Amino acid sequence: MFGLIVVAIILVVGAIGGMKVAPAYIEYFSVKKVVASIIGSGELRNATVTDVRKAFDRRAVVDDVAVISGADLEITKEAGELVVSFAYPKKVHLFGNVSLLFEFAGSSQK
């Protein structure tokens, strides 16, 4: 019986941790989707940095991405191809004075 209670407590703590961490990953994948969609749309072939930032902001509003904005993007050209990169930290409060810090980063480059 004691073993069952210990396993149940571990499962509950793991489930609660997963429920607190999942939104951070959902946000990250939303940002990646927005970056991929602005690059994949083809509308930004000869765009300026400002055009790319504005396109990101427009798509971010539609996909409800608030964790970063177009100003936070790093935009470069490599081998004639537009590359949009981003990086941001996300702090997830677990309980008391315990938090997790995630450092998310991504790029449109394959």
ABEGO torsion letter per residue (X at the ends): XAAAAAAAAAAAAAAAAAAAAAAAAAAAAAAAAAAAAAAAAGAAAABBAAAAAAAAAAAAAAAGBAABBAAABBBBBBGGBBBBBBBBBBBBBABEABBBBBBBBBBABX
